[in-house]
Amino acid sequence: MPEKFIIRVYGLLIDVERGVLVADEMEAGQRFTKFPGGGLEWGEGTHDCLIREWKEELGQDIIPTEHFYTTDFFQVSAFNKDYQVLSIYYLIKTIGEPQIPFSVRKFDFKEETNGAESFRWITLNDFHEDLLTFPIDRHVAKLIRNKF
């Protein structure tokens, strides 16, 4: 079987007063909490991917400011066991004041359907790895706690 990879690129929006921005999503009938971002498409660089994903998902223009972390361990995809996931995380800044429609509740979807998503802040004091669904995101959450 040929090796297959999925490359994911995520933006970490961290605000000292508001906290860390996370995305609550539903896909394949599963609810999960993760960082905003998504899959690298053919012909894109990682910054291009991140800028596109934030514009598509959140309607927000951003600037990637600093590489934060790239996966350094093996992780199989939660959605397809034939794929290995490689995730790249950047600290980002919004261009202008964030225009993102924030929620205060977890999984605050208009409709409980595949593709549903909502975004919310978790304060730095309350933020910890158990609030995120996927193993790589949980590892990054620990790194955020140590740095901020």
C-alpha positions as CSV (number, residue, x, y, z in Angstrom):
1,M,0.0,0.0,0.0
2,P,1.4,3.4,-0.9
3,E,2.0,5.9,1.9
4,K,-0.6,8.6,2.0
5,F,-0.4,11.9,3.8
6,I,-2.8,14.7,4.7
7,I,-1.2,18.1,5.4
8,R,-3.2,20.4,7.7
9,V,-2.4,24.0,8.4
10,Y,-3.8,25.8,11.5
11,G,-3.9,29.4,12.7
12,L,-3.5,30.1,16.4
13,L,-5.2,33.3,17.4
14,I,-4.2,34.1,20.9
15,D,-5.4,37.2,22.7
16,V,-4.3,37.9,26.3
17,E,-7.7,39.2,27.3
18,R,-10.0,36.9,25.2
19,G,-7.9,33.7,25.2
20,V,-7.5,31.1,22.5
21,L,-9.9,30.9,19.5
22,V,-11.2,27.4,18.8
23,A,-13.5,25.9,16.2
24,D,-16.4,23.6,17.1
25,E,-17.3,21.5,14.0
26,M,-19.3,18.6,12.9
27,E,-18.2,16.2,10.2
28,A,-19.1,12.6,9.4
29,G,-21.6,12.7,12.2
30,Q,-18.9,13.5,14.7
31,R,-18.6,16.6,16.8
32,F,-15.1,17.9,17.5
33,T,-13.2,20.9,18.8
34,K,-10.0,22.0,17.0
35,F,-8.0,25.0,16.0
36,P,-9.2,27.0,12.9
37,G,-7.6,25.9,9.6
38,G,-7.7,23.1,7.2
39,G,-6.2,21.0,4.4
40,L,-3.4,22.1,2.1
41,E,-4.4,22.0,-1.5
42,W,-2.2,21.2,-4.5
43,G,-0.2,24.2,-5.6
44,E,-0.5,26.1,-2.2
45,G,2.1,27.0,0.2
46,T,1.3,26.7,3.9
47,H,0.7,30.5,4.3
48,D,-1.6,30.5,1.3
49,C,-3.6,27.6,2.7
50,L,-3.9,29.3,6.1
51,I,-5.0,32.6,4.6
52,R,-7.6,30.8,2.3
53,E,-9.0,28.6,5.1
54,W,-9.5,31.6,7.5
55,K,-11.2,33.6,4.8
56,E,-13.4,30.6,3.8
57,E,-14.4,29.5,7.3
58,L,-14.3,32.7,9.3
59,G,-14.5,35.4,6.7
60,Q,-11.4,36.9,8.2
61,D,-8.2,38.2,6.6
62,I,-5.1,37.2,8.6
63,I,-1.4,37.4,8.6
64,P,0.7,34.3,9.7
65,T,3.3,35.8,12.0
66,E,5.4,33.0,13.3
67,H,5.7,29.2,12.9
68,F,4.6,27.6,16.1
69,Y,4.8,23.8,15.6
70,T,5.0,21.0,13.1
71,T,3.9,17.5,14.0
72,D,7.0,15.5,15.0
73,F,5.3,12.2,15.8
74,F,3.2,9.6,13.8
75,Q,-0.5,10.3,13.8
76,V,-3.1,8.4,11.7
77,S,-6.1,10.4,10.5
78,A,-9.2,10.2,12.6
79,F,-11.3,10.0,9.5
80,N,-9.3,7.6,7.3
81,K,-7.0,5.0,8.8
82,D,-5.0,4.8,5.5
83,Y,-3.6,8.3,5.9
84,Q,-0.9,9.9,8.1
85,V,-1.6,13.5,9.3
86,L,1.1,16.1,9.3
87,S,-0.1,19.4,10.9
88,I,1.6,22.8,10.8
89,Y,0.6,25.6,13.2
90,Y,1.2,29.3,12.9
91,L,0.6,32.1,15.3
92,I,-1.5,34.6,13.4
93,K,-2.9,38.2,13.6
94,T,-6.1,39.4,12.1
95,I,-6.1,42.3,9.7
96,G,-8.3,44.8,11.5
97,E,-10.6,43.9,14.4
98,P,-11.8,40.3,14.2
99,Q,-15.1,40.1,12.3
100,I,-15.7,36.5,13.4
101,P,-19.2,35.7,14.8
102,F,-18.2,34.3,18.2
103,S,-20.3,31.9,20.3
104,V,-20.2,31.5,24.1
105,R,-21.5,27.9,24.0
106,K,-19.8,24.8,22.8
107,F,-21.2,23.3,19.5
108,D,-23.5,26.3,19.0
109,F,-24.6,25.2,15.6
110,K,-27.5,26.7,13.7
111,E,-28.2,23.2,12.4
112,E,-26.8,19.9,13.6
113,T,-25.5,18.9,10.1
114,N,-22.2,17.9,8.6
115,G,-20.1,21.0,7.9
116,A,-21.6,22.9,10.8
117,E,-19.2,25.1,12.7
118,S,-19.0,27.7,15.3
119,F,-16.1,29.6,16.9
120,R,-15.5,30.6,20.5
121,W,-12.8,31.9,22.8
122,I,-11.4,29.9,25.7
123,T,-9.6,32.0,28.3
124,L,-6.0,31.3,28.9
125,N,-6.7,30.3,32.5
126,D,-9.4,27.8,31.4
127,F,-7.5,26.5,28.3
128,H,-6.1,23.0,28.5
129,E,-5.6,20.0,26.2
130,D,-8.6,18.1,27.3
131,L,-10.9,20.7,25.6
132,L,-9.6,19.7,22.1
133,T,-10.5,16.5,20.3
134,F,-7.5,15.5,18.2
135,P,-4.1,14.3,19.5
136,I,-1.9,16.8,17.6
137,D,-4.1,19.7,18.7
138,R,-3.9,18.4,22.3
139,H,-0.1,18.4,22.1
140,V,-0.2,22.0,20.7
141,A,-2.5,23.0,23.6
142,K,0.2,21.9,26.0
143,L,2.8,24.0,24.2
144,I,0.5,27.0,24.3
145,R,0.0,26.6,28.0
146,N,3.8,26.5,28.5
147,K,4.4,29.6,26.3
148,F,1.5,31.8,27.3
